[in-house]
Amino acid sequence: MSAERTVADPRTSHIVRAENLSRTRLIVVTLGVMMSLLLAALDQTIVGTAMPRIVAELNGLDRYAWVITAYLVSSTIMVPISGKLGDLFGRKPFLIAGMAGFVGASALCGLAGDFGGIGPLDGMGQLILFRTVQGLFGGTLFATVFSVIADLYPPAQRARLQGVFGGVWGLASVVGPTVGGYLTDNFTWRAVFYINLPLGIAAILVVLLGMPFVRSKASLRDIDFVGAAALTATLVPLLVGLSITTDHAWTSPEVLGLLGAALVLGVAFVFLERRTDHPIVPFELFKNQTFAVAVAVRLVVTFGMFGTIAFIPLVFQGVLGIPATNSGLFITPMMFGLIAASIVTGQLMVRIRRYRFIGTAGIAIMALGMWLLSQITVSTSEGEVVRDIVIVGLGLGTTLPLYLNAVQSAVPRNLMGVATSQIQFWQNIGATIGTAVLGSLLAKRLPEEISTRISSLSLPPQAQQFIPKGGGAASAQQLFDPAKITELKATLPPVLQPVFDQILVAIREALASTLSELFLVGMVVVLSGVALSVFLEDVPLRGRERAPEAAPAFGD
């Protein structure tokens, strides 16, 4: 052992590893990291349920999207930055700082509006500001959690654990909306933020007491401040520009101006990063075939994933006319499929030499599920839709541990955090692009479809009052509220009630047709991942740990 310590790589000597920990301490650290992931994942799924109540109380419907966009932008910016800093200074400080900051920002989000006016910021403005801060620490958490697992465990064990960690994310997606709805209905929307406090404090204590800290030899001079600033300057206009395409045309001055600025700043960022010793994004990584293929696959798969998750509620509530509460329950099986596939994939990939084809099969299964979703009509049963989204979940769950573990097995230890965070980073970019493209397609095609189908009906003049003005998704959504439909229909004379039903069916058919197009577009993008996946190198998952990189031993 002394010989191994003598030749230890100074770039990775501050990394905590399983062989340096007792079994009990290793379990405690893993539990703490799992709690950290649950904290961040639960927040992303629990808040959405409370948003209608939040905007009603804070009078912020016109800024609804900014609560989501602010978190997305700030967290995406921090993912690659914190991944690099973790490589330089070790994971523990950033894991604890991420959790502490996340919990503190959650408390502030829960207090939004209780401060009165803070300068020009009303309650909604305060919430957007605090969600921006929360996103900074959330990005730090996501970048650090999976890097810690890569540091602690050799590849074979890591693959199994990442399947379990993928299950934690799926679990949060299942229980989050239910817990959020319960807290909002029985207490207050502020409780969806306060619930992070006990979980976060417990996770901080577990990591603080259980995870050793090894001092790094890196210094502040090793931090690429210029690169971090350039990355931030690039991502802010890029993500904001993509986010506003749901209510701005792609050719609008706002969108073109923001995307043009992002392009210019992105070129400057690449120029700067190629001339620094410790870049935030080492572009040399893209010469690694495993890394490049994994990034490309996760980008297109996430495009399809968010295309499915974001628009499935419209299928249940809009096309099938199911109440919102019940539609949330119907989405749950997708996450169970994701959890099961994640765990099974983690077990299989350490037993199959050509594990790249597991990913290929998973992506193909996901594309099949999206094609089946594209066949929905107003006569489709709830069971058929549930079957389709379970298939999507099974395919998606296959990709989560596989590509992350392949990348972590293919890169040097001193770049583990950067490589891991890049997978998360490009996943966020894929989600943003997918939401922007499919959301703008919905906004454009739905009014056209509604107009076409209603025009084909022979409606009496007095029926014009039932046709939603503007024809867009927001107008159509009002007709898909079961309570409003029943209330409105009850006020009509019997002779007009069949006409009302005709208009309702026409709008639902228009929505089904538009969503079919969206799912087909998502399917085509996902299918490109099938072609990309076969180029993944099957990096060995056993025997990858090198003795010269062993860290100094820790005492318990």
Secondary structure as the mmCIF struct_conf table of DSSP 4:
data_model
#
loop_
_struct_conf.conf_type_id
_struct_conf.id
_struct_conf.beg_label_comp_id
_struct_conf.beg_label_asym_id
_struct_conf.beg_label_seq_id
_struct_conf.end_label_comp_id
_struct_conf.end_label_asym_id
_struct_conf.end_label_seq_id
HELX_RH_AL_P HELX_RH_AL_P1 SER A 2 THR A 6
TURN_TY1_P TURN_TY1_P1 VAL A 7 VAL A 7
TURN_TY1_P TURN_TY1_P2 PRO A 10 HIS A 14
HELX_RH_3T_P HELX_RH_3T_P1 ALA A 18 ASN A 20
BEND BEND1 LEU A 21 LEU A 21
HELX_RH_AL_P HELX_RH_AL_P2 ARG A 23 LEU A 58
TURN_TY1_P TURN_TY1_P3 ASN A 59 ASN A 59
HELX_RH_3T_P HELX_RH_3T_P2 LEU A 61 ARG A 63
HELX_RH_AL_P HELX_RH_AL_P3 TYR A 64 PHE A 89
BEND BEND2 ARG A 91 ARG A 91
HELX_RH_AL_P HELX_RH_AL_P4 LYS A 92 GLY A 110
TURN_TY1_P TURN_TY1_P4 LEU A 111 PHE A 115
STRN STRN1 ILE A 118 ILE A 118
TURN_TY1_P TURN_TY1_P5 GLY A 119 PRO A 120
STRN STRN2 LEU A 121 LEU A 121
HELX_RH_AL_P HELX_RH_AL_P5 GLY A 123 LEU A 152
BEND BEND3 TYR A 153 TYR A 153
HELX_RH_AL_P HELX_RH_AL_P6 PRO A 155 ASN A 186
TURN_TY1_P TURN_TY1_P6 PHE A 187 PHE A 187
TURN_TY1_P TURN_TY1_P7 TRP A 189 ARG A 190
HELX_RH_AL_P HELX_RH_AL_P7 ALA A 191 TYR A 194
TURN_TY1_P TURN_TY1_P8 ILE A 195 ILE A 195
HELX_RH_AL_P HELX_RH_AL_P8 ASN A 196 GLY A 210
BEND BEND4 MET A 211 MET A 211
BEND BEND5 LYS A 217 LYS A 217
HELX_RH_3T_P HELX_RH_3T_P3 LEU A 220 ASP A 222
BEND BEND6 ILE A 223 ILE A 223
HELX_RH_AL_P HELX_RH_AL_P9 PHE A 225 SER A 243
HELX_RH_3T_P HELX_RH_3T_P4 ILE A 244 THR A 246
TURN_TY1_P TURN_TY1_P9 ASP A 247 ASP A 247
BEND BEND7 HIS A 248 HIS A 248
TURN_TY1_P TURN_TY1_P10 TRP A 250 THR A 251
BEND BEND8 SER A 252 SER A 252
HELX_RH_AL_P HELX_RH_AL_P10 PRO A 253 GLU A 273
TURN_TY1_P TURN_TY1_P11 ARG A 274 ARG A 275
BEND BEND9 ASP A 277 HIS A 278
BEND BEND10 ILE A 280 VAL A 281
HELX_RH_3T_P HELX_RH_3T_P5 PHE A 283 LYS A 287
BEND BEND11 ASN A 288 ASN A 288
HELX_RH_AL_P HELX_RH_AL_P11 GLN A 289 LEU A 314
HELX_RH_PI_P HELX_RH_PI_P1 VAL A 315 VAL A 319
BEND BEND12 LEU A 320 LEU A 320
HELX_RH_AL_P HELX_RH_AL_P12 ALA A 324 LEU A 348
TURN_TY1_P TURN_TY1_P12 MET A 349 ARG A 351
TURN_TY1_P TURN_TY1_P13 ARG A 353 TYR A 355
HELX_RH_AL_P HELX_RH_AL_P13 ARG A 356 LEU A 373
TURN_TY1_P TURN_TY1_P14 SER A 374 GLN A 375
TURN_TY1_P TURN_TY1_P15 VAL A 378 SER A 379
HELX_RH_AL_P HELX_RH_AL_P14 GLU A 382 ALA A 410
BEND BEND13 VAL A 411 VAL A 411
HELX_RH_3T_P HELX_RH_3T_P6 ARG A 413 LEU A 415
HELX_RH_AL_P HELX_RH_AL_P15 MET A 416 SER A 455
TURN_TY1_P TURN_TY1_P16 SER A 456 SER A 456
BEND BEND14 LEU A 457 LEU A 457
HELX_RH_3T_P HELX_RH_3T_P7 PRO A 461 PHE A 466
BEND BEND15 ILE A 467 ILE A 467
HELX_LH_PP_P HELX_LH_PP_P1 PRO A 468 PRO A 468
TURN_TY1_P TURN_TY1_P17 LYS A 469 GLY A 470
BEND BEND16 GLY A 472 GLY A 472
HELX_RH_AL_P HELX_RH_AL_P16 ALA A 473 LEU A 479
TURN_TY1_P TURN_TY1_P18 PHE A 480 PHE A 480
HELX_RH_AL_P HELX_RH_AL_P17 PRO A 482 ALA A 490
TURN_TY1_P TURN_TY1_P19 THR A 491 THR A 491
BEND BEND17 LEU A 492 LEU A 492
HELX_RH_3T_P HELX_RH_3T_P8 PRO A 494 LEU A 496
HELX_RH_AL_P HELX_RH_AL_P18 GLN A 497 SER A 533
TURN_TY1_P TURN_TY1_P20 VAL A 534 PHE A 535
BEND BEND18 ARG A 542 GLY A 543
HELX_RH_3T_P HELX_RH_3T_P9 ALA A 547 GLU A 549
HELX_LH_PP_P HELX_LH_PP_P2 ALA A 550 ALA A 553
#
